[in-house]
Amino acid sequence: MSQLATIGRIVHYKLSDTDVAIIRDRRISTRTSGNSVAAGDVFPAIVIRRWGDTLESSIQLQVFLDGNDTFWATSVSEGDGERQWSWPPRV
């Protein structure tokens, strides 16, 4: 059973091809460094805002990349696919 992803919680975010293109273009234009990114890569993200109070509500995320930059992921839904968030597995 899933829980609401409330503000401040850490989740996992899976990059899409579009995300990767945005990140690469921004890194080039701002001369920001970071390790390579690819569609399907998963990074930690913090929940910045919820758009509703149901499990299906979209959220806004600040994604922490492997470098000195972040990625703003907007209106993201929960799931296992690209451009979706999921809870970190418990180990």
NORGI-V147456 format. One record per residue. N is the residue number from 1. RES is the residue in one small letter. OMEGA is omega in whole degrees, -180 to 180 (* if undefined). NEAR is the number of other C-alpha atoms within 12 Angstrom. Layout:
# NORGI-V147456
N|RES|OMEGA|NEAR, N|RES|OMEGA|NEAR
This chain:
# NORGI-V147456
1|m|-177|5, 2|s|177|12, 3|q|173|15, 4|l|175|27, 5|a|-176|34, 6|t|-178|24, 7|i|178|20, 8|g|179|17, 9|r|177|24, 10|i|179|26, 11|v|173|35, 12|h|178|35, 13|y|-180|40, 14|k|-178|37, 15|l|174|35, 16|s|176|26, 17|d|180|18, 18|t|177|19, 19|d|-178|29, 20|v|179|28, 21|a|179|18, 22|i|-180|22, 23|i|-180|35, 24|r|179|27, 25|d|-180|17, 26|r|179|19, 27|r|178|23, 28|i|-175|13, 29|s|-179|11, 30|t|-178|14, 31|r|178|14, 32|t|-180|19, 33|s|177|20, 34|g|177|20, 35|n|-174|17, 36|s|177|17, 37|v|179|29, 38|a|176|22, 39|a|-178|23, 40|g|176|21, 41|d|-180|27, 42|v|180|29, 43|f|176|33, 44|p|179|28, 45|a|177|36, 46|i|179|32, 47|v|-178|33, 48|i|-178|24, 49|r|173|25, 50|r|175|26, 51|w|179|22, 52|g|-175|17, 53|d|179|15, 54|t|178|16, 55|l|-178|19, 56|e|-178|20, 57|s|177|21, 58|s|177|27, 59|i|174|37, 60|q|-177|33, 61|l|166|38, 62|q|-174|29, 63|v|-179|34, 64|f|-179|29, 65|l|179|33, 66|d|-178|21, 67|g|-179|19, 68|n|179|16, 69|d|178|20, 70|t|178|27, 71|f|180|35, 72|w|179|27, 73|a|-174|36, 74|t|176|25, 75|s|-176|22, 76|v|177|36, 77|s|180|32, 78|e|177|29, 79|g|-179|20, 80|d|-175|20, 81|g|176|20, 82|e|-176|26, 83|r|176|34, 84|q|179|34, 85|w|176|41, 86|s|176|33, 87|w|175|28, 88|p|178|21, 89|p|175|9, 90|r|179|6, 91|v|*|3
